[in-house]
Amino acid sequence: MAGKESRVFGAHMSISGGVQKSVERGVSIDLSAMQIFTKNSNQWNAKPLSEEDVKTYRENISRSGIKYVASHDSYLINLASPDKVMYEKSLNAFLDEIERAGKLGIRNLVFHPGSHMGSGEDAGLGKVADAMNEAIERTAEFGDVVLTIETTAGQGTNLGYDFEHIATLIKKVKNKKRIGVCVDTCHIFAAGYELRNAEGYKKTFGEFDRIIGVDKIALFHVNDSKKDFGTRVDRHEHIGKGYIGIEAFRLLLGDKRFFKTPMIIETPKGKEMEEDVENLKVLKSLL
């Protein structure tokens, strides 16, 4: 298939022992792309990246053959929060995430829009857009970092499950050059966007293109789903072993529009990385 050699596949790698260790792990399973947290994802504060950390990470990446790296922000951050204290705490943590990505030379910082916590979707989206605008203004020195909005399943009061939510944020943010989108296959399926057959797949990405534009897609999170269509529950499953099924991934990998778009799995992990190897093997077999 045309484009097979240039395809970029990856997985989320642990940073246990330091960010530089993630590169070693990625190389050990022959990744061409990876995603990392640049700090503990379940803690607000983190030790600043030292010059040595940054130097070693960058040297490791330059030698690795890994073509693409994304970072994911902390799960604690909620830029849609109506609570002033939580909002400010989240914004400050988000600024730190941007700085960390910038220092490491990571282009896409993936983040969930957040939860409105009962304030309503319009109010929540307004808060997120305000935070994005402020973050972009305050991180001009890290202008290469693209704030990459991840589609969500829509659990609870989470925003981002509707393509219109993403479009609203893009419309409200002034500096469009610093905005991208990460499409998570599990999330959009759980949110009610069909992927399991050619007709549904075509309709879903036709709708995405009309509302947002497929040119905004910076990367995919490629995950099957433990929960059924439209359940609005976010539970990832191994490729081809969930409710989405293998055909959806065959359609995605055969879509010429996305031949150069990085595809990163976030499928369930055991103690080692055998599961990542197996899931990537299944994906590559579909080329």
Helices and strands as residue ranges (DSSP letters): G 4-6, E 9-12, H 19-28, E 33-36, H 51-64, E 68-72, H 84-104, E 108-111, H 121-138, G 140-142, E 146-150, H 163-172, G 176-178, E 179-184, H 185-190, H 198-211, G 214-216, E 217-221, E 224-225, E 236-237, H 246-253, G 256-258, E 263-265, H 274-285
